[in-house]
Amino acid sequence: MQEEKTLLTASLGFLVKDGQVLLAMKTQKIGKGCWNGYGGGIEAGETPEQSLVRELSEEAGLVTLPEFMAKVAVIDFYNTKSDGSQFVCRVHIYLVSQWQGEPQETETMVTPTWFSKDQLPLDDMMPADKKWLPVVLSGQKILAEARYAPFQQSLLEDVKIQYVDSFV
């Protein structure tokens, strides 16, 4: 049976250059088998930006700095577990404009691939991603809510998106 992880805060980053975005195939945990950006849980004492610097190093072998990250979204993912209980994971989402190194395959992220922003593999991404990712890649900043059924295979309702000018 698939593991049901409870994660309360996370960071997620999408590397962008020349109208393209880097995605990789997740091999484990939430999003397994889906194209995704890089990221994961925020550890004790870390800011979302520090978490993303660490995750990019661990998952892609890349080095970046917080000044090369633009925060584009905060999304609350309401996750229903198979026993009916719920938890909310707040994900801080960034577009990353500069980094050092070439993306590497790792145990958790394979087949790093550049996709045109207007030709994303939406049918092979997490169900909520197809709703909000094109919005933030178009230059909008958002607050959003997504409500997932158990194992994050489907949405319980449409993603709610609120456009914002900045983040507090």
C-alpha positions as CSV (number, residue, x, y, z in Angstrom):
1,M,0.0,0.0,0.0
2,Q,1.1,3.5,-0.7
3,E,2.6,5.5,2.1
4,E,0.4,8.4,3.5
5,K,2.8,11.1,4.6
6,T,1.7,14.0,6.7
7,L,3.7,17.1,5.6
8,L,2.7,20.5,7.0
9,T,5.1,23.0,5.3
10,A,7.1,22.6,2.1
11,S,8.9,24.6,-0.6
12,L,8.7,24.0,-4.3
13,G,10.8,25.5,-7.0
14,F,10.7,25.6,-10.8
15,L,13.8,26.5,-12.7
16,V,13.0,28.8,-15.7
17,K,15.1,30.1,-18.6
18,D,14.4,31.2,-22.1
19,G,10.6,30.5,-21.9
20,Q,11.2,27.0,-20.6
21,V,10.7,25.3,-17.2
22,L,12.6,22.3,-15.8
23,L,10.6,19.4,-14.6
24,A,11.6,16.0,-13.4
25,M,9.7,12.7,-12.7
26,K,9.2,12.0,-9.0
27,T,10.0,8.5,-8.0
28,Q,8.7,8.5,-4.4
29,K,6.1,9.9,-2.0
30,I,3.4,12.4,-2.9
31,G,3.5,12.9,-6.7
32,K,5.3,9.6,-7.5
33,G,5.2,9.0,-11.2
34,C,4.4,12.7,-12.0
35,W,6.4,15.5,-13.6
36,N,7.1,18.1,-10.9
37,G,9.4,20.9,-9.8
38,Y,11.9,20.4,-7.1
39,G,11.2,20.7,-3.4
40,G,10.1,19.1,-0.2
41,G,9.5,19.6,3.5
42,I,10.8,22.6,5.4
43,E,13.0,21.4,8.2
44,A,13.1,22.9,11.7
45,G,14.9,26.2,11.7
46,E,14.8,26.6,7.9
47,T,13.1,29.4,5.9
48,P,11.2,28.3,2.8
49,E,14.1,29.7,0.7
50,Q,16.8,27.8,2.7
51,S,14.7,24.7,2.3
52,L,14.6,25.1,-1.5
53,V,18.3,25.8,-1.7
54,R,18.8,22.4,0.2
55,E,16.2,20.5,-1.9
56,L,17.7,21.7,-5.2
57,S,21.1,20.5,-4.1
58,E,19.7,17.1,-2.9
59,E,17.3,16.5,-5.8
60,A,19.1,18.0,-8.8
61,G,22.7,18.6,-7.8
62,L,22.2,22.3,-8.4
63,V,23.4,25.3,-6.4
64,T,21.3,28.5,-6.1
65,L,20.8,31.4,-3.7
66,P,17.7,32.9,-2.3
67,E,18.2,36.1,-4.3
68,F,17.6,34.1,-7.5
69,M,14.2,33.0,-6.3
70,A,10.9,34.8,-6.9
71,K,8.0,33.8,-4.7
72,V,5.0,33.3,-7.0
73,A,2.5,31.3,-4.9
74,V,1.5,30.0,-1.5
75,I,-0.8,27.1,-1.9
76,D,-2.7,25.3,0.9
77,F,-3.1,21.6,-0.1
78,Y,-6.0,20.0,2.0
79,N,-5.2,16.3,2.0
80,T,-7.7,13.7,3.0
81,K,-6.2,10.4,4.2
82,S,-7.7,7.0,3.6
83,D,-9.0,7.0,7.2
84,G,-11.0,10.2,6.5
85,S,-8.7,12.5,8.6
86,Q,-7.3,15.6,7.0
87,F,-4.1,17.7,7.1
88,V,-3.1,20.9,5.4
89,C,0.3,21.3,3.8
90,R,1.2,24.9,3.0
91,V,3.6,25.0,0.0
92,H,5.7,28.1,-0.8
93,I,6.4,28.2,-4.5
94,Y,9.2,29.9,-6.3
95,L,10.5,30.5,-9.8
96,V,14.3,30.2,-9.8
97,S,16.2,32.3,-12.4
98,Q,19.8,31.4,-11.8
99,W,21.8,28.4,-10.6
100,Q,25.1,26.6,-11.0
101,G,25.5,23.2,-12.4
102,E,23.5,20.9,-14.7
103,P,20.5,19.1,-13.5
104,Q,21.3,15.5,-12.4
105,E,19.1,12.5,-11.9
106,T,18.8,11.5,-8.2
107,E,17.1,8.8,-6.3
108,T,13.9,10.9,-5.9
109,M,13.9,12.9,-9.2
110,V,14.7,11.3,-12.6
111,T,14.7,12.4,-16.3
112,P,15.1,16.2,-15.8
113,T,13.6,17.7,-18.9
114,W,13.1,21.3,-20.2
115,F,9.5,22.0,-21.3
116,S,8.2,25.1,-23.1
117,K,6.0,27.0,-20.6
118,D,3.1,26.7,-23.1
119,Q,3.6,22.9,-23.7
120,L,3.7,21.5,-20.2
121,P,3.0,17.8,-19.7
122,L,-0.1,18.7,-17.7
123,D,-1.8,15.3,-18.0
124,D,1.2,13.7,-16.4
125,M,1.4,16.2,-13.4
126,M,-0.4,16.3,-10.1
127,P,-4.1,17.1,-10.6
128,A,-3.9,20.6,-9.0
129,D,-0.7,21.6,-10.8
130,K,-2.5,21.8,-14.2
131,K,-4.7,24.5,-12.7
132,W,-2.2,26.7,-11.0
133,L,1.2,26.2,-12.6
134,P,0.4,27.8,-16.0
135,V,-1.0,30.8,-14.0
136,V,2.3,31.4,-12.1
137,L,4.4,30.7,-15.2
138,S,2.5,33.5,-16.9
139,G,3.7,36.0,-14.4
140,Q,0.9,36.0,-11.9
141,K,1.3,35.7,-8.1
142,I,-1.4,33.7,-6.3
143,L,-2.7,32.3,-3.1
144,A,-4.6,29.1,-3.7
145,E,-6.3,26.2,-2.1
146,A,-6.5,22.6,-3.5
147,R,-8.4,19.8,-1.9
148,Y,-7.1,16.3,-2.6
149,A,-8.8,12.9,-2.2
150,P,-6.7,10.2,-0.5
151,F,-3.3,9.6,-2.1
152,Q,-3.5,12.9,-4.0
153,Q,-4.8,11.1,-7.2
154,S,-7.8,13.4,-7.7
155,L,-9.2,16.7,-6.5
156,L,-12.4,16.9,-4.4
157,E,-13.2,20.3,-5.9
158,D,-11.8,22.8,-8.3
159,V,-8.7,24.7,-7.2
160,K,-9.5,28.1,-5.7
161,I,-7.1,30.8,-6.9
162,Q,-6.8,34.4,-5.5
163,Y,-4.5,36.8,-7.4
164,V,-2.2,38.9,-5.2
165,D,0.4,41.7,-5.8
166,S,2.9,40.4,-3.2
167,F,3.4,38.2,-0.2
168,V,3.5,39.4,3.4
